[in-house]
Amino acid sequence: MSVTEQIAAVLQAKAEGLVKKSSKILSEIMDPAFVYVSSGGRRAEKQAYIDRVCAAADWSFGRQLVENLEVVDFGSFAVATMTLHDQFVHSSGAVERTYLSLCVFRKEGERWLWAAGQTMTPDVPFTADIEEAKKHLSSLYDRAVAGEEITISIAGTPKGKLIRADASMSKGRA
């Protein structure tokens, strides 16, 4: 089995652990010195990451799909880049998100351990096809209509929110 296939298997186990909220699965595939930086800029070590995913009462992963996986094997460690298609399930319904992700794996004997990860939200590129841009804006609109507050950011700095007018009124905002 190639290194890419081995890493893909670890990522599949990770997705299963996330969806099942299984601290057992996640603990088995994660390095003891694991560190993660979320798309929101939050840093978490192994136990904090597991606790956040497995103990969350207000949300869960519906699925995580990996696309465009590329792995560079350095012998004792490997770096993987990929596109993640996540589905988060909340009491108000499911929300789809796409992320760019970088993961580092450490070789321990014959197996690979997930040692670090960093996930970011891709920007809509200025060279985007107009139809793709319309789909993206339509998705933001639909999410706002459903009651989700959408944060508008420039270079990672929040600049405003897209919300339903009736939602802002009910929270005492004009």
C-alpha positions, 0 to 999 in steps of 0.5 A: 500500500502506498503512503498516500493510501495509508494516509487516506486510510487514517483520514477515513478513520478520522472522518469516522471518529468525527461523525461517531464522536468516538474519542476511542477512534480519534485517540488511536489515530492521533499522536500524543503531541498532537496540535491543531489550528481551526479555521477560526484560529483556535489552537487545541492540543489532543485532548482539547480537540477530542473533547470539543468534537466528542462532547459537543451537545450543540453540533456534530459532524454529519460527514467529512469527505476528502478531495484533492489529497496530495501527500509528500512522504519525508520518511519519518513524517508526511505532509498531506494537503486536501480539500475537506467537505464537511457537514455539520448538524445543528438543531436548526439543520445541516450546514455544508462547509468546504475547507483547505486543510494541511495535516502532518503525520508521524510514522510510528513503526508501520502506522501513521499517526495524525500529529498536526492539522490546520484548516482554513476557509478558502476565499472565493477567488477574484478569478472565479467563474461568475456562475460559481460566484453566484452559487457561493453568494446564493449559498450565503443568502440561503444560510442567512435566511435560515437564521445563521449569522454569516461573518464577512471577513477580509484577510481573516479579520471580521468586518461584519455579519450577514443576518436576517433582519427579523433575527436582529430585531428579535435580539434587540438590535436595529 
